[in-house]
Amino acid sequence: MNEKAHGYLSAAFKRINKDIDQLFGKNEEMEGWIFMSHKYSVNDLMNSREYDDIYSIVEKMASDVENWRVNNQMNHSTMRVYNVNRELLANRMKRLDDAIKNRKETLWDSIREFFNKLWNEIMKILPVILPKLLKYFDGKTGFLGGVGEKLLALNNKMDKALISEKNKFISEDD
């Protein structure tokens, strides 16, 4: 069992280290046309598949090691190797977390965040103000009439989307 355990632990730690290396790489700045930026947001990285995989493998490994230990299927040497690698992994994960959470925000990151927040706020208030805008533009001609037509088309699309979502939700409860 010890050779099997050692091989299993070795493969698991290699996989975890590969995922950590990928996350460190994804956290680096990249050169854009004009600005330096990050391809992935802090949220994207912290909620990534790699991050989930790391914690999933660590939990599975800890569970297996505990089972082997309780059933006397693991010798002290393999247990020591596990503990040393587990400590090294914890230190690497701490450095990764710090690198992601404390990275310097680029100008482009700030601009992108501003527009994302602006878009989210617009989408929150749009259902409230759209009917008022439609009432204002109703019967207008020329440029204002064109704006009113566009708003009406947008309102119809939103109504259809909301109704289909509502129906979908209701049908799933039945």
N, C-alpha and C positions, 0 to 999 in steps of 0.2 A: 504493500500500500504506500510506503514512503516514496518509492520512485514515481508512482502514479500521482501521489499528492504533490511531489516536487514539480513534476511536469505540468500538472494542472495550475499550480500557483505561478510557475514561470510564465506560462501562456497568458494567464489572467493579468499579471503585472505588465507584461509586454503590451497587451491590448490597451490597458489603462494608460500607460505612458504614451502610446501612439495617439490616443484621444486627447490627452493633455497637450501634446506637441501640436496637434491640429488646432486646438483652442488658442494656444499661444500665437500660432500663425494667423488665425482669424482676427486676433486682437490688434495686429500691427496696422499702422497707418499705411495708406496707399496713395499714390500720386494720381490726382485727377487731371482734368484738362487745365484747370486754373488753380484749384485748392487741393491741399492734402485733406484726406478724410479717412474715416473708418468704414469699411464695407458693412460691418455688422454693428448694431447698437449693443449697448451693455445688456439690455433686456434679451436681445436675440441670443447673445452668447450664454447668459446665465440660464436661459430656458432651452438651450439647444439639445439636440439628440445626443451629441457627444457627452454633454454634462450629465444627462439622464443615464446614459450607458455607464459612465464611470461609477455613479452612485449605486446603480443596480448591480454591477459586477462586484463592487466592494462589499455590498450587503450579502450577496450570494456566497462570496468567498469567506466572509466572516462566519456565516452560518455553517458552511461545510467544514471549516477548520474547527469550529466548536463541536460539531458532531464527531469528527475524527478524534478530537482530544478526549471527549467524554467516553468514547468507545475504545480508548487506548489504541487507536489505529494510526497514530502519528508520533514519530519519535521527537526527542528534544531538539535535535539538529534542524529538522524541517520546521519545527515550531519557531525556533530562533530565526531562521531565514525568513519566515513569514512575518514575524514581529519587526525585524529590521526593515524589510521592504515596506511594511505597512507604515512605519514611522517616516521613511523617506517619501512615501506617497503622500502622507498627511502634510509634510513640509512643502512638497511640490504643489499640492492643491491650494495651500495657503498662499503661496507665491502667485499662483494663477488667479485666484480670487482677488488678491490685492492688485495685480496688474490690470485686471478687467475693471474693477470698481474704481480704481484711482487713476485711470489713464487720463492723459491730457486731452481735453475736448478740442477738436479743430474748429476753425471758423465755419467750415462747411457743415460739420456736425451740429453746430449751433443754429445755422440757417435752416437745416433740414428739420430740426426739432421744433423751431418756431413755426414753420409751415405745417407740420404734423399737428401741433396743438391748435393752430388757427383752423385747419380743416375739421378737426374734431369738434371745435366750438361751433363752427358753421353748421355742421351736421346735427348738432344738438338743438339749435334754435330754428333751423329751417322749417321743420313741421309746424312751428308756432307762428312764424312770420309769413310763410308762403300764402296761406289763405288771405291774410291782410293785404299782401302785395297784389294778389289776384283781384281782390275787390277794388283796389286803387286803379289798376290798369284796365279794368273791365270797360269796354266801349271806347277806349282810346284808339287813335289812328296814328299812322306814321311810325316813327321810331318807337314811341311808347307802346303802340299797338303790337309791334313786333316783339318787344320785350314781354308784353303780356301773354302773347301766344306761346313764347318759349317757356314762361313760367307755368302756364296752363299744362303744357306737354309734360313738364317736369313733375307737376303735381299729380297728373294722371299716372305717370310711371311710379311715383312713390306710393300712391293709393293701391295700385295693382300689387306692388311688392309687399306692402304691409298686409293687404288682404290675403295674399297667397301664404304669407308667413303665419298669419293668424289661423287660417284654415288648416295649414299643416300642423300647427301646434294643437288645435282642437282635435283633429283626427287622430293624433298620436295618443291623446288621453283616453279616447273612446275604447 
